[in-house]
Amino acid sequence: MYIAMNRFKVAVGREAEFESIWKNRSSSLHEMPGYIEFLLLRGKTFAEDGYTLFSSHTSWKTEEDFVNWTRSENFRQAHKNAGASRDLYVGPPVFEGFNTIEGV
């Protein structure tokens, strides 16, 4: 399995707006071969640094399935308005991808 995560530093006080964008988005992930699950995770608030940490977390059967999604029209449609909410963030999103280790 492959896990793809984007970490977001959301400006303090803008958390509800960020969550609303995710809750109300149109998603076609379930149409993609190899897609397993999506989770939006809310982490700790770092008030002194001005942000709350969030992570989008998707699980895929294989890394290839994930890469195919990033090259798809579904991906382009899902991200077409991403720049419109830049003011919610303290810095850019950070991507992290992981392959699971079998037998552990």
Biopython code that builds the backbone (N, CA, C, O; Angstrom):
import numpy as np
from Bio.PDB.StructureBuilder import StructureBuilder

atoms = [
    (1, "MET", "N", (0.848, -1.171, 0.000)),
    (1, "MET", "CA", (0.000, 0.000, 0.000)),
    (1, "MET", "C", (0.896, 1.237, 0.000)),
    (1, "MET", "O", (2.033, 1.201, 0.470)),
    (2, "TYR", "N", (0.353, 2.339, -0.542)),
    (2, "TYR", "CA", (1.063, 3.614, -0.587)),
    (2, "TYR", "C", (0.216, 4.662, 0.121)),
    (2, "TYR", "O", (-0.995, 4.738, -0.087)),
    (3, "ILE", "N", (0.861, 5.468, 0.957)),
    (3, "ILE", "CA", (0.182, 6.531, 1.683)),
    (3, "ILE", "C", (0.762, 7.866, 1.232)),
    (3, "ILE", "O", (1.972, 8.088, 1.285)),
    (4, "ALA", "N", (-0.126, 8.745, 0.789)),
    (4, "ALA", "CA", (0.270, 10.081, 0.337)),
    (4, "ALA", "C", (-0.317, 11.105, 1.293)),
    (4, "ALA", "O", (-1.516, 11.090, 1.574)),
    (5, "MET", "N", (0.541, 12.000, 1.795)),
    (5, "MET", "CA", (0.086, 12.994, 2.756)),
    (5, "MET", "C", (0.584, 14.374, 2.351)),
    (5, "MET", "O", (1.708, 14.531, 1.875)),
    (6, "ASN", "N", (-0.259, 15.354, 2.545)),
    (6, "ASN", "CA", (0.131, 16.754, 2.423)),
    (6, "ASN", "C", (-0.075, 17.396, 3.774)),
    (6, "ASN", "O", (-1.155, 17.312, 4.358)),
    (7, "ARG", "N", (0.973, 18.041, 4.267)),
    (7, "ARG", "CA", (0.882, 18.754, 5.546)),
    (7, "ARG", "C", (0.621, 20.222, 5.257)),
    (7, "ARG", "O", (1.279, 20.832, 4.414)),
    (8, "PHE", "N", (-0.358, 20.780, 5.974)),
    (8, "PHE", "CA", (-0.754, 22.173, 5.796)),
    (8, "PHE", "C", (-0.607, 22.910, 7.121)),
    (8, "PHE", "O", (-1.068, 22.427, 8.156)),
    (9, "LYS", "N", (0.023, 24.061, 7.097)),
    (9, "LYS", "CA", (0.068, 24.956, 8.248)),
    (9, "LYS", "C", (-1.005, 26.008, 7.991)),
    (9, "LYS", "O", (-0.826, 26.904, 7.166)),
    (10, "VAL", "N", (-2.130, 25.887, 8.712)),
    (10, "VAL", "CA", (-3.278, 26.764, 8.522)),
    (10, "VAL", "C", (-3.233, 27.877, 9.567)),
    (10, "VAL", "O", (-3.071, 27.620, 10.760)),
    (11, "ALA", "N", (-3.378, 29.101, 9.103)),
    (11, "ALA", "CA", (-3.310, 30.256, 9.991)),
    (11, "ALA", "C", (-4.325, 30.120, 11.132)),
    (11, "ALA", "O", (-5.480, 29.752, 10.917)),
    (12, "VAL", "N", (-3.866, 30.424, 12.341)),
    (12, "VAL", "CA", (-4.740, 30.378, 13.517)),
    (12, "VAL", "C", (-5.949, 31.278, 13.260)),
    (12, "VAL", "O", (-5.812, 32.416, 12.809)),
    (13, "GLY", "N", (-7.121, 30.749, 13.555)),
    (13, "GLY", "CA", (-8.359, 31.463, 13.336)),
    (13, "GLY", "C", (-9.016, 31.162, 12.001)),
    (13, "GLY", "O", (-10.157, 31.563, 11.770)),
    (14, "ARG", "N", (-8.306, 30.455, 11.112)),
    (14, "ARG", "CA", (-8.828, 30.123, 9.783)),
    (14, "ARG", "C", (-9.140, 28.635, 9.647)),
    (14, "ARG", "O", (-9.459, 28.167, 8.554)),
    (15, "GLU", "N", (-9.050, 27.896, 10.741)),
    (15, "GLU", "CA", (-9.227, 26.444, 10.710)),
    (15, "GLU", "C", (-10.604, 26.037, 10.192)),
    (15, "GLU", "O", (-10.707, 25.135, 9.361)),
    (16, "ALA", "N", (-11.657, 26.687, 10.671)),
    (16, "ALA", "CA", (-13.017, 26.324, 10.257)),
    (16, "ALA", "C", (-13.208, 26.539, 8.758)),
    (16, "ALA", "O", (-13.863, 25.740, 8.089)),
    (17, "GLU", "N", (-12.638, 27.615, 8.240)),
    (17, "GLU", "CA", (-12.720, 27.893, 6.798)),
    (17, "GLU", "C", (-11.994, 26.808, 6.000)),
    (17, "GLU", "O", (-12.504, 26.329, 4.987)),
    (18, "PHE", "N", (-10.815, 26.429, 6.457)),
    (18, "PHE", "CA", (-10.044, 25.370, 5.799)),
    (18, "PHE", "C", (-10.824, 24.064, 5.801)),
    (18, "PHE", "O", (-10.927, 23.396, 4.773)),
    (19, "GLU", "N", (-11.374, 23.699, 6.957)),
    (19, "GLU", "CA", (-12.153, 22.461, 7.059)),
    (19, "GLU", "C", (-13.382, 22.509, 6.160)),
    (19, "GLU", "O", (-13.740, 21.502, 5.550)),
    (20, "SER", "N", (-14.022, 23.652, 6.073)),
    (20, "SER", "CA", (-15.211, 23.809, 5.230)),
    (20, "SER", "C", (-14.879, 23.586, 3.756)),
    (20, "SER", "O", (-15.656, 22.966, 3.029)),
    (21, "ILE", "N", (-13.743, 24.083, 3.321)),
    (21, "ILE", "CA", (-13.322, 23.869, 1.929)),
    (21, "ILE", "C", (-13.226, 22.380, 1.636)),
    (21, "ILE", "O", (-13.692, 21.924, 0.592)),
    (22, "TRP", "N", (-12.633, 21.625, 2.538)),
    (22, "TRP", "CA", (-12.476, 20.189, 2.345)),
    (22, "TRP", "C", (-13.815, 19.458, 2.416)),
    (22, "TRP", "O", (-14.080, 18.553, 1.625)),
    (23, "LYS", "N", (-14.656, 19.857, 3.369)),
    (23, "LYS", "CA", (-15.958, 19.199, 3.535)),
    (23, "LYS", "C", (-16.872, 19.421, 2.341)),
    (23, "LYS", "O", (-17.674, 18.551, 2.003)),
    (24, "ASN", "N", (-16.758, 20.571, 1.703)),
    (24, "ASN", "CA", (-17.670, 20.940, 0.621)),
    (24, "ASN", "C", (-17.085, 20.756, -0.774)),
    (24, "ASN", "O", (-17.703, 21.136, -1.768)),
    (25, "ARG", "N", (-15.909, 20.180, -0.843)),
    (25, "ARG", "CA", (-15.280, 19.999, -2.153)),
    (25, "ARG", "C", (-15.964, 18.874, -2.922)),
    (25, "ARG", "O", (-16.589, 17.986, -2.343)),
    (26, "SER", "N", (-15.829, 18.939, -4.224)),
    (26, "SER", "CA", (-16.300, 17.852, -5.077)),
    (26, "SER", "C", (-15.119, 16.903, -5.282)),
    (26, "SER", "O", (-14.075, 17.307, -5.794)),
    (27, "SER", "N", (-15.285, 15.667, -4.888)),
    (27, "SER", "CA", (-14.186, 14.709, -4.979)),
    (27, "SER", "C", (-14.544, 13.546, -5.894)),
    (27, "SER", "O", (-15.653, 13.015, -5.850)),
    (28, "SER", "N", (-13.589, 13.169, -6.714)),
    (28, "SER", "CA", (-13.766, 12.005, -7.589)),
    (28, "SER", "C", (-12.711, 10.944, -7.283)),
    (28, "SER", "O", (-12.470, 10.050, -8.095)),
    (29, "LEU", "N", (-12.083, 11.046, -6.109)),
    (29, "LEU", "CA", (-11.064, 10.057, -5.738)),
    (29, "LEU", "C", (-11.592, 8.635, -5.843)),
    (29, "LEU", "O", (-10.891, 7.735, -6.307)),
    (30, "HIS", "N", (-12.831, 8.439, -5.411)),
    (30, "HIS", "CA", (-13.420, 7.089, -5.403)),
    (30, "HIS", "C", (-13.512, 6.489, -6.809)),
    (30, "HIS", "O", (-13.699, 5.280, -6.947)),
    (31, "GLU", "N", (-13.385, 7.309, -7.847)),
    (31, "GLU", "CA", (-13.428, 6.821, -9.225)),
    (31, "GLU", "C", (-12.076, 6.302, -9.706)),
    (31, "GLU", "O", (-11.995, 5.644, -10.743)),
    (32, "MET", "N", (-11.033, 6.591, -8.967)),
    (32, "MET", "CA", (-9.680, 6.274, -9.417)),
    (32, "MET", "C", (-9.271, 4.845, -9.053)),
    (32, "MET", "O", (-9.470, 4.409, -7.919)),
    (33, "PRO", "N", (-8.702, 4.121, -10.013)),
    (33, "PRO", "CA", (-8.199, 2.768, -9.720)),
    (33, "PRO", "C", (-7.152, 2.815, -8.611)),
    (33, "PRO", "O", (-6.245, 3.648, -8.635)),
    (34, "GLY", "N", (-7.285, 1.930, -7.657)),
    (34, "GLY", "CA", (-6.309, 1.812, -6.579)),
    (34, "GLY", "C", (-6.577, 2.679, -5.366)),
    (34, "GLY", "O", (-5.900, 2.533, -4.349)),
    (35, "TYR", "N", (-7.547, 3.576, -5.445)),
    (35, "TYR", "CA", (-7.868, 4.439, -4.306)),
    (35, "TYR", "C", (-8.499, 3.598, -3.192)),
    (35, "TYR", "O", (-9.360, 2.754, -3.444)),
    (36, "ILE", "N", (-8.054, 3.847, -1.958)),
    (36, "ILE", "CA", (-8.583, 3.121, -0.801)),
    (36, "ILE", "C", (-9.335, 4.045, 0.152)),
    (36, "ILE", "O", (-10.490, 3.782, 0.486)),
    (37, "GLU", "N", (-8.684, 5.136, 0.597)),
    (37, "GLU", "CA", (-9.282, 5.931, 1.663)),
    (37, "GLU", "C", (-8.710, 7.340, 1.682)),
    (37, "GLU", "O", (-7.566, 7.566, 1.287)),
    (38, "PHE", "N", (-9.525, 8.286, 2.149)),
    (38, "PHE", "CA", (-9.091, 9.662, 2.383)),
    (38, "PHE", "C", (-9.423, 10.044, 3.820)),
    (38, "PHE", "O", (-10.501, 9.727, 4.323)),
    (39, "LEU", "N", (-8.495, 10.721, 4.469)),
    (39, "LEU", "CA", (-8.719, 11.279, 5.806)),
    (39, "LEU", "C", (-8.152, 12.693, 5.836)),
    (39, "LEU", "O", (-7.098, 12.956, 5.258)),
    (40, "LEU", "N", (-8.848, 13.597, 6.508)),
    (40, "LEU", "CA", (-8.297, 14.912, 6.809)),
    (40, "LEU", "C", (-8.025, 14.926, 8.300)),
    (40, "LEU", "O", (-8.933, 14.705, 9.102)),
    (41, "LEU", "N", (-6.791, 15.181, 8.673)),
    (41, "LEU", "CA", (-6.357, 15.114, 10.063)),
    (41, "LEU", "C", (-6.049, 16.510, 10.590)),
    (41, "LEU", "O", (-5.403, 17.311, 9.915)),
    (42, "ARG", "N", (-6.513, 16.788, 11.789)),
    (42, "ARG", "CA", (-6.210, 18.061, 12.438)),
    (42, "ARG", "C", (-5.242, 17.800, 13.580)),
    (42, "ARG", "O", (-5.496, 16.963, 14.446)),
    (43, "GLY", "N", (-4.143, 18.515, 13.572)),
    (43, "GLY", "CA", (-3.126, 18.333, 14.592)),
    (43, "GLY", "C", (-3.117, 19.462, 15.602)),
    (43, "GLY", "O", (-4.124, 20.129, 15.836)),
    (44, "LYS", "N", (-1.983, 19.649, 16.175)),
    (44, "LYS", "CA", (-1.773, 20.614, 17.245)),
    (44, "LYS", "C", (-1.764, 22.042, 16.701)),
    (44, "LYS", "O", (-1.351, 22.290, 15.568)),
    (45, "THR", "N", (-2.228, 22.971, 17.535)),
    (45, "THR", "CA", (-2.108, 24.392, 17.230)),
    (45, "THR", "C", (-0.817, 24.906, 17.846)),
    (45, "THR", "O", (-0.556, 24.707, 19.033)),
    (46, "PHE", "N", (-0.024, 25.564, 17.031)),
    (46, "PHE", "CA", (1.224, 26.187, 17.467)),
    (46, "PHE", "C", (0.985, 27.697, 17.475)),
    (46, "PHE", "O", (1.397, 28.410, 16.560)),
    (47, "ALA", "N", (0.312, 28.169, 18.523)),
    (47, "ALA", "CA", (-0.111, 29.571, 18.590)),
    (47, "ALA", "C", (1.069, 30.526, 18.441)),
    (47, "ALA", "O", (0.958, 31.559, 17.780)),
    (48, "GLU", "N", (2.187, 30.182, 19.051)),
    (48, "GLU", "CA", (3.363, 31.060, 18.986)),
    (48, "GLU", "C", (3.903, 31.205, 17.558)),
    (48, "GLU", "O", (4.546, 32.202, 17.228)),
    (49, "ASP", "N", (3.634, 30.205, 16.720)),
    (49, "ASP", "CA", (4.066, 30.256, 15.317)),
    (49, "ASP", "C", (2.921, 30.628, 14.384)),
    (49, "ASP", "O", (3.135, 30.806, 13.184)),
    (50, "GLY", "N", (1.696, 30.749, 14.926)),
    (50, "GLY", "CA", (0.569, 31.241, 14.158)),
    (50, "GLY", "C", (-0.138, 30.244, 13.262)),
    (50, "GLY", "O", (-0.789, 30.639, 12.295)),
    (51, "TYR", "N", (-0.022, 28.936, 13.571)),
    (51, "TYR", "CA", (-0.704, 27.964, 12.710)),
    (51, "TYR", "C", (-1.194, 26.742, 13.463)),
    (51, "TYR", "O", (-0.737, 26.425, 14.562)),
    (52, "THR", "N", (-2.157, 26.058, 12.817)),
    (52, "THR", "CA", (-2.610, 24.733, 13.239)),
    (52, "THR", "C", (-2.198, 23.762, 12.142)),
    (52, "THR", "O", (-2.376, 24.044, 10.957)),
    (53, "LEU", "N", (-1.659, 22.640, 12.531)),
    (53, "LEU", "CA", (-1.188, 21.649, 11.575)),
    (53, "LEU", "C", (-2.335, 20.739, 11.139)),
    (53, "LEU", "O", (-3.065, 20.205, 11.975)),
    (54, "PHE", "N", (-2.487, 20.567, 9.831)),
    (54, "PHE", "CA", (-3.441, 19.635, 9.230)),
    (54, "PHE", "C", (-2.687, 18.729, 8.272)),
    (54, "PHE", "O", (-1.604, 19.070, 7.798)),
    (55, "SER", "N", (-3.271, 17.569, 7.990)),
    (55, "SER", "CA", (-2.710, 16.682, 6.980)),
    (55, "SER", "C", (-3.842, 16.019, 6.201)),
    (55, "SER", "O", (-4.794, 15.499, 6.783)),
    (56, "SER", "N", (-3.722, 16.048, 4.885)),
    (56, "SER", "CA", (-4.617, 15.229, 4.057)),
    (56, "SER", "C", (-3.896, 13.909, 3.858)),
    (56, "SER", "O", (-2.691, 13.887, 3.607)),
    (57, "HIS", "N", (-4.620, 12.820, 3.969)),
    (57, "HIS", "CA", (-4.018, 11.486, 3.997)),
    (57, "HIS", "C", (-4.815, 10.583, 3.068)),
    (57, "HIS", "O", (-5.984, 10.302, 3.330)),
    (58, "THR", "N", (-4.195, 10.127, 1.987)),
    (58, "THR", "CA", (-4.867, 9.172, 1.102)),
    (58, "THR", "C", (-4.091, 7.875, 1.068)),
    (58, "THR", "O", (-2.861, 7.858, 1.108)),
    (59, "SER", "N", (-4.839, 6.788, 0.994)),
    (59, "SER", "CA", (-4.244, 5.454, 0.884)),
    (59, "SER", "C", (-4.568, 4.909, -0.500)),
    (59, "SER", "O", (-5.684, 5.051, -1.001)),
    (60, "TRP", "N", (-3.568, 4.285, -1.101)),
    (60, "TRP", "CA", (-3.674, 3.724, -2.451)),
    (60, "TRP", "C", (-3.126, 2.309, -2.440)),
    (60, "TRP", "O", (-2.285, 1.973, -1.605)),
    (61, "LYS", "N", (-3.592, 1.482, -3.353)),
    (61, "LYS", "CA", (-3.066, 0.108, -3.444)),
    (61, "LYS", "C", (-1.585, 0.127, -3.767)),
    (61, "LYS", "O", (-0.813, -0.648, -3.202)),
    (62, "THR", "N", (-1.172, 1.035, -4.699)),
    (62, "THR", "CA", (0.237, 1.106, -5.087)),
    (62, "THR", "C", (0.649, 2.561, -5.301)),
    (62, "THR", "O", (-0.202, 3.432, -5.483)),
    (63, "GLU", "N", (1.942, 2.817, -5.278)),
    (63, "GLU", "CA", (2.454, 4.148, -5.588)),
    (63, "GLU", "C", (2.095, 4.525, -7.026)),
    (63, "GLU", "O", (1.802, 5.686, -7.309)),
    (64, "GLU", "N", (2.118, 3.565, -7.915)),
    (64, "GLU", "CA", (1.757, 3.809, -9.308)),
    (64, "GLU", "C", (0.310, 4.318, -9.424)),
    (64, "GLU", "O", (0.029, 5.211, -10.225)),
    (65, "ASP", "N", (-0.603, 3.751, -8.627)),
    (65, "ASP", "CA", (-1.993, 4.234, -8.622)),
    (65, "ASP", "C", (-2.051, 5.711, -8.230)),
    (65, "ASP", "O", (-2.776, 6.496, -8.839)),
    (66, "PHE", "N", (-1.278, 6.077, -7.206)),
    (66, "PHE", "CA", (-1.245, 7.471, -6.775)),
    (66, "PHE", "C", (-0.683, 8.368, -7.879)),
    (66, "PHE", "O", (-1.261, 9.410, -8.190)),
    (67, "VAL", "N", (0.432, 7.968, -8.464)),
    (67, "VAL", "CA", (1.053, 8.766, -9.538)),
    (67, "VAL", "C", (0.082, 8.924, -10.703)),
    (67, "VAL", "O", (-0.030, 10.005, -11.280)),
    (68, "ASN", "N", (-0.615, 7.851, -11.046)),
    (68, "ASN", "CA", (-1.600, 7.939, -12.134)),
    (68, "ASN", "C", (-2.682, 8.964, -11.805)),
    (68, "ASN", "O", (-3.126, 9.699, -12.688)),
    (69, "TRP", "N", (-3.107, 9.020, -10.553)),
    (69, "TRP", "CA", (-4.091, 10.021, -10.160)),
    (69, "TRP", "C", (-3.542, 11.427, -10.348)),
    (69, "TRP", "O", (-4.256, 12.307, -10.828)),
    (70, "THR", "N", (-2.269, 11.655, -9.973)),
    (70, "THR", "CA", (-1.686, 12.994, -10.091)),
    (70, "THR", "C", (-1.565, 13.430, -11.549)),
    (70, "THR", "O", (-1.401, 14.619, -11.824)),
    (71, "ARG", "N", (-1.640, 12.504, -12.469)),
    (71, "ARG", "CA", (-1.544, 12.816, -13.904)),
    (71, "ARG", "C", (-2.910, 12.834, -14.593)),
    (71, "ARG", "O", (-3.003, 13.000, -15.809)),
    (72, "SER", "N", (-3.961, 12.663, -13.800)),
    (72, "SER", "CA", (-5.306, 12.517, -14.363)),
    (72, "SER", "C", (-6.059, 13.843, -14.453)),
    (72, "SER", "O", (-5.695, 14.830, -13.814)),
    (73, "GLU", "N", (-7.107, 13.839, -15.255)),
    (73, "GLU", "CA", (-8.014, 14.982, -15.330)),
    (73, "GLU", "C", (-8.714, 15.180, -13.989)),
    (73, "GLU", "O", (-8.997, 16.316, -13.607)),
    (74, "ASN", "N", (-8.998, 14.101, -13.271)),
    (74, "ASN", "CA", (-9.615, 14.194, -11.943)),
    (74, "ASN", "C", (-8.744, 15.036, -11.007)),
    (74, "ASN", "O", (-9.256, 15.866, -10.255)),
    (75, "PHE", "N", (-7.435, 14.821, -11.056)),
    (75, "PHE", "CA", (-6.503, 15.584, -10.224)),
    (75, "PHE", "C", (-6.530, 17.059, -10.621)),
    (75, "PHE", "O", (-6.606, 17.935, -9.759)),
    (76, "ARG", "N", (-6.466, 17.331, -11.917)),
    (76, "ARG", "CA", (-6.480, 18.720, -12.379)),
    (76, "ARG", "C", (-7.749, 19.436, -11.925)),
    (76, "ARG", "O", (-7.693, 20.583, -11.481)),
    (77, "GLN", "N", (-8.882, 18.768, -12.034)),
    (77, "GLN", "CA", (-10.147, 19.367, -11.602)),
    (77, "GLN", "C", (-10.168, 19.605, -10.087)),
    (77, "GLN", "O", (-10.657, 20.634, -9.620)),
    (78, "ALA", "N", (-9.637, 18.650, -9.333)),
    (78, "ALA", "CA", (-9.641, 18.766, -7.871)),
    (78, "ALA", "C", (-8.766, 19.917, -7.379)),
    (78, "ALA", "O", (-9.009, 20.461, -6.302)),
    (79, "HIS", "N", (-7.750, 20.291, -8.158)),
    (79, "HIS", "CA", (-6.799, 21.305, -7.717)),
    (79, "HIS", "C", (-6.899, 22.616, -8.490)),
    (79, "HIS", "O", (-6.061, 23.500, -8.315)),
    (80, "LYS", "N", (-7.910, 22.753, -9.338)),
    (80, "LYS", "CA", (-7.977, 23.926, -10.216)),
    (80, "LYS", "C", (-8.125, 25.246, -9.451)),
    (80, "LYS", "O", (-7.697, 26.286, -9.953)),
    (81, "ASN", "N", (-8.709, 25.236, -8.270)),
    (81, "ASN", "CA", (-8.889, 26.468, -7.497)),
    (81, "ASN", "C", (-8.000, 26.539, -6.255)),
    (81, "ASN", "O", (-8.246, 27.340, -5.353)),
    (82, "ALA", "N", (-6.985, 25.711, -6.217)),
    (82, "ALA", "CA", (-6.141, 25.628, -5.017)),
    (82, "ALA", "C", (-5.497, 26.963, -4.664)),
    (82, "ALA", "O", (-5.349, 27.275, -3.482)),
    (83, "GLY", "N", (-5.120, 27.741, -5.637)),
    (83, "GLY", "CA", (-4.463, 29.019, -5.374)),
    (83, "GLY", "C", (-5.373, 30.067, -4.760)),
    (83, "GLY", "O", (-4.892, 31.043, -4.185)),
    (84, "ALA", "N", (-6.676, 29.881, -4.872)),
    (84, "ALA", "CA", (-7.624, 30.876, -4.378)),
    (84, "ALA", "C", (-7.641, 30.978, -2.858)),
    (84, "ALA", "O", (-8.110, 31.977, -2.313)),
    (85, "SER", "N", (-7.142, 29.970, -2.174)),
    (85, "SER", "CA", (-7.176, 29.980, -0.700)),
    (85, "SER", "C", (-5.777, 30.067, -0.093)),
    (85, "SER", "O", (-5.578, 29.657, 1.050)),
    (86, "ARG", "N", (-4.825, 30.583, -0.824)),
    (86, "ARG", "CA", (-3.446, 30.679, -0.339)),
    (86, "ARG", "C", (-3.318, 31.442, 0.973)),
    (86, "ARG", "O", (-2.436, 31.158, 1.782)),
    (87, "ASP", "N", (-4.198, 32.406, 1.177)),
    (87, "ASP", "CA", (-4.105, 33.227, 2.377)),
    (87, "ASP", "C", (-4.448, 32.472, 3.662)),
    (87, "ASP", "O", (-4.268, 33.000, 4.760)),
    (88, "LEU", "N", (-4.942, 31.234, 3.527)),
    (88, "LEU", "CA", (-5.226, 30.405, 4.699)),
    (88, "LEU", "C", (-3.960, 29.808, 5.310)),
    (88, "LEU", "O", (-3.952, 29.396, 6.470)),
    (89, "TYR", "N", (-2.894, 29.768, 4.519)),
    (89, "TYR", "CA", (-1.708, 28.993, 4.885)),
    (89, "TYR", "C", (-0.559, 29.840, 5.392)),
    (89, "TYR", "O", (-0.387, 30.996, 5.005)),
    (90, "VAL", "N", (0.226, 29.225, 6.276)),
    (90, "VAL", "CA", (1.496, 29.775, 6.709)),
    (90, "VAL", "C", (2.552, 28.924, 6.001)),
    (90, "VAL", "O", (3.028, 27.932, 6.553)),
    (91, "GLY", "N", (2.908, 29.311, 4.796)),
    (91, "GLY", "CA", (3.838, 28.540, 3.973)),
    (91, "GLY", "C", (3.100, 27.554, 3.091)),
    (91, "GLY", "O", (1.898, 27.343, 3.253)),
    (92, "PRO", "N", (3.821, 26.947, 2.154)),
    (92, "PRO", "CA", (3.203, 26.012, 1.214)),
    (92, "PRO", "C", (2.953, 24.643, 1.840)),
    (92, "PRO", "O", (3.575, 24.296, 2.844)),
    (93, "PRO", "N", (2.035, 23.858, 1.243)),
    (93, "PRO", "CA", (1.851, 22.479, 1.702)),
    (93, "PRO", "C", (3.147, 21.684, 1.502)),
    (93, "PRO", "O", (3.948, 21.988, 0.619)),
    (94, "VAL", "N", (3.329, 20.676, 2.331)),
    (94, "VAL", "CA", (4.505, 19.808, 2.234)),
    (94, "VAL", "C", (4.027, 18.386, 1.976)),
    (94, "VAL", "O", (3.270, 17.827, 2.769)),
    (95, "PHE", "N", (4.470, 17.800, 0.861)),
    (95, "PHE", "CA", (4.080, 16.439, 0.496)),
    (95, "PHE", "C", (5.020, 15.417, 1.118)),
    (95, "PHE", "O", (6.230, 15.627, 1.193)),
    (96, "GLU", "N", (4.433, 14.296, 1.567)),
    (96, "GLU", "CA", (5.205, 13.151, 2.048)),
    (96, "GLU", "C", (4.533, 11.885, 1.534)),
    (96, "GLU", "O", (3.323, 11.728, 1.692)),
    (97, "GLY", "N", (5.280, 10.992, 0.930)),
    (97, "GLY", "CA", (4.741, 9.739, 0.419)),
    (97, "GLY", "C", (5.468, 8.550, 1.016)),
    (97, "GLY", "O", (6.682, 8.589, 1.213)),
    (98, "PHE", "N", (4.711, 7.477, 1.306)),
    (98, "PHE", "CA", (5.280, 6.311, 1.980)),
    (98, "PHE", "C", (4.746, 5.017, 1.387)),
    (98, "PHE", "O", (3.546, 4.891, 1.144)),
    (99, "ASN", "N", (5.624, 4.063, 1.157)),
    (99, "ASN", "CA", (5.232, 2.706, 0.827)),
    (99, "ASN", "C", (5.218, 1.895, 2.122)),
    (99, "ASN", "O", (6.134, 2.001, 2.938)),
    (100, "THR", "N", (4.177, 1.086, 2.305)),
    (100, "THR", "CA", (4.137, 0.261, 3.503)),
    (100, "THR", "C", (5.154, -0.864, 3.380)),
    (100, "THR", "O", (5.511, -1.280, 2.278)),
    (101, "ILE", "N", (5.609, -1.342, 4.509)),
    (101, "ILE", "CA", (6.576, -2.437, 4.553)),
    (101, "ILE", "C", (5.797, -3.700, 4.896)),
    (101, "ILE", "O", (5.205, -3.798, 5.971)),
    (102, "GLU", "N", (5.799, -4.649, 3.998)),
    (102, "GLU", "CA", (5.048, -5.898, 4.179)),
    (102, "GLU", "C", (5.645, -6.725, 5.315)),
    (102, "GLU", "O", (6.861, -6.761, 5.503)),
    (103, "GLY", "N", (4.786, -7.375, 6.054)),
    (103, "GLY", "CA", (5.201, -8.308, 7.074)),
    (103, "GLY", "C", (5.571, -7.685, 8.410)),
    (103, "GLY", "O", (6.070, -8.375, 9.299)),
    (104, "VAL", "N", (5.335, -6.406, 8.558)),
    (104, "VAL", "CA", (5.687, -5.740, 9.826)),
    (104, "VAL", "C", (4.427, -5.513, 10.630)),
    (104, "VAL", "O", (4.487, -4.966, 11.731)),
]
sb = StructureBuilder()
sb.init_structure("model")
sb.init_model(0)
sb.init_chain("A")
sb.init_seg("    ")
for serial, (resi, resn, name, xyz) in enumerate(atoms, 1):
    if name == "N":
        sb.init_residue(resn, " ", resi, " ")
    sb.init_atom(name, np.array(xyz, "f"), 0.0, 1.0, " ", f" {name:<3s}", serial, name[0])
structure = sb.get_structure()
